[in-house]
Amino acid sequence: MTAPAAHTFSFASSLAATSSTHLNLRVARPLLRRNFSLPFLTSLPRQNFSHPSSSHHHYHHQPQHNRRDHHQYYRPHYSPYEQPAATSLNFVNDYRDLSSLQRRTVTMAANAADSQLSALLQLGSIQEYPNCYPDINPQDIFRAHITSILHPITGVDKTIIYNALQWTASLDKGDMILAIPALRVKGKPTELGEKCGPTSPLVEKPVINGTFMPFFFKPGPLTQATIPTTKKLGREFGANKNNGLKDRSDPSKGKKRMLVEFSSPNIAKPFHAGHLRSTIIGGFLSNLYTAAGWDVVRINYLGDWGKQYGILAVGFERYGNEEALAKDPINHLFEIYVKVNKEIAEEKEEAEKLQKDGKTAEAQRMIENGTDEKARRYFKLMVDGDEKALALWKRFRELSINRYKETYNRLNIQFDEYSGESQVSEDAMNAAAKEMLEKSIAEESEGALIVDFTKHVPGKPGKSLEKPIVRRKDGTALYLTRDISELLNRDQKYHFDQMIYVIASQQDLHVKQFFKIVELMGHKEIAAKVQHINFGLVLGMSTRKGTVKFLDDILRDVGDYMHEVMKKNQDKYQQVENPDAVADILGISAVMCQDMSGKRINNYHFDMAAMTSFEGDTGPYLQYAHARLCSITRKAGLSEEDVAAADLSLLTETHAVNLVRVLSQWPDVVQNTLRTLEPTTVLTYLFKMTHVLSSSYEVLRIVGQEPELMKARMALYDTARIVLSNGMRLLGLTPVDRM
Ligand SMILES: NC(=[NH2+])NCCC[C@H](N)C(=O)O
């Protein structure tokens, strides 16, 4: 078989159907000789077609067939009177995509009574619609269809119409809405509305609302488009791996690479709320880009370098305990760190007292032999590469990472790289400093090297960037220097397309400074690839056991609390296989959902009572909704085949229809989230969906219904469970089956 060259032909003349409920499909031979798969012909529900019997239509129903042999089974003929009139569509290559769009619409229309199939077939080439993926996004079918209605009426470019079709804030506003001014057409909105005839098989005739044209989808086709797709795609429903392709028309060119730097705690120091938020948001963004088909690299940039590690080492010599270190490195190191810092503060106070009393020499001696000075010297050894000094530090680092990994696992997060400030090479930093000096970006000031932004960025913005130091008087580098160097290094190492830094908004200035410096150094293309994702504070983060220090403490405390809640319902509690693990998951869900409820930039109150409640939009509520769907599935006890064979046209109640409408939005919600990069976009949707869901249970019962109705409703609840589970996983939650 020859590869399809640039071949132009008319789709409509190859696959066409007459309108009305009786459909005749004709498939032209030339089409079938090409690499063109038409499995849909056999997958269509047969009762919806008049059986091909005339001599013109040799349609042998063969469930299994090889693509090459299509022509043996479909032997249609052309006959002049069957040539459809207005739907000649030119397209090149991409038959398969086109076929998918057509296939879906044909299938849907075949299932919908009163279908006007010829209208559907006017969709044309899928390439005329930007990012149209009818096989994985049910809404895209409708978006393309509405576009095909409005295009001939308005004469406006299909791309413009397609992009102007927005989702609605709530179901009463329609399923999709068009802001008419976006089309820039003359005439009254109402006139435009009039021109949209009432004949569409997929959408109701729009009723103009001011300058908006809302579209309500016909329930039958929407259900047909949504439920089978969701069930077929399962875990992948909502994902669109095309987003991350370097070239959407040529997947062989590979994926784009996204670096996400997040969490980044400081060894031996508390894992504070800022790190918690960075972890949650960064984990979510990594999942989001993975779902979008990017090659995601997760980086943890540890605070693991600086004089404080000299302090820690000196402290370990005094108070270290190998057993305690092995058992709980993070807490042990923190205890030591606190103790030594206290000593340092005391010594400093004493020295100041001596100084005040005029005992200068004694004060001097005190400082020279003091702990702080010892720590400084120790860190100097580390910088100079002293192996003994480094060995101890390395152990601290490794033990801490191992401990962190356990916690990250509980949050479903795995890092690809544990980098850190220690990993930034001195040579690279010196080179960067030299470059900054040569390019007159940095200048000497009292022995140190500073960047005076007022000289490089005019006006207020320059002033607001201040005058940071990039190298100390004693030649040592700083946090800022390391970030500059590390960014240049990552560009070399990863050749990334984009990078996200998930860092608290308290460091906004720091991030702006190093982004700008890199740009001023002439690396405009690097500066253009990086993005700071910031977030606000967590206020009042303390648990019943006092102010929290480490993430583990928070998670343990909330988990314990959830365990107590679970025990209150002994009946259910007895059925939970591993209550400790479930309580842990519920606690984590509580913490995470509270964190992701608002916009990232907002501060929020850490509120144990609120986050663990089952009333209101909480993590436990979402988990409950999921567990309930699982319970319904268990109780219904239907087989996969039963549910797959469900007659979806039985889903006619308003509750069922509204649930389908919300569920069909999920892939669009994911697309929108790629724009907002806000976890709340997903969470808000999941709460909206679960509210519609929980109001349906009373009306849409399964147990005790007619078998056919049971199957149809089960298919609907299955779809809801898939969407809920996918949404929860995207956020980083682990959906539970029982609780
Ligand atoms: N590239 C960065 N600066 N990332 C953020 C690091 C956060 C730092 N370890 C802190 O705790 O404040």
The ligand as an SDF file (V2000), in Angstrom:
LIG
                    3D

 12 11  0  0  0  0  0  0  0  0999 V2000
   15.5090   28.4310   43.7590 N   0  0  0  0  0  0  0  0  0  0  0  0
   15.0460   28.7740   44.9650 C   0  0  0  0  0  0  0  0  0  0  0  0
   15.4960   29.8530   45.5330 N   0  0  0  0  0  0  0  0  0  0  0  0
   14.1230   28.0110   45.4950 N   0  0  0  0  0  0  0  0  0  0  0  0
   13.5140   28.2240   46.7780 C   0  0  0  0  0  0  0  0  0  0  0  0
   14.3290   27.7060   47.9020 C   0  0  0  0  0  0  0  0  0  0  0  0
   13.6490   27.9370   49.2180 C   0  0  0  0  0  0  0  0  0  0  0  0
   14.6320   27.9990   50.3630 C   0  0  0  0  0  0  0  0  0  0  0  0
   15.2670   26.7460   50.5960 N   0  0  0  0  0  0  0  0  0  0  0  0
   13.8560   28.4500   51.5950 C   0  0  0  0  0  0  0  0  0  0  0  0
   13.5210   27.6540   52.4040 O   0  0  0  0  0  0  0  0  0  0  0  0
   13.5920   29.6190   51.7390 O   0  0  0  0  0  0  0  0  0  0  0  0
  1  2  1  0
  2  3  2  0
  2  4  1  0
  4  5  1  0
  5  6  1  0
  6  7  1  0
  7  8  1  0
  8  9  1  0
  8 10  1  0
 10 11  2  0
 10 12  1  0
M  CHG  1   3   1
M  END
$$$$
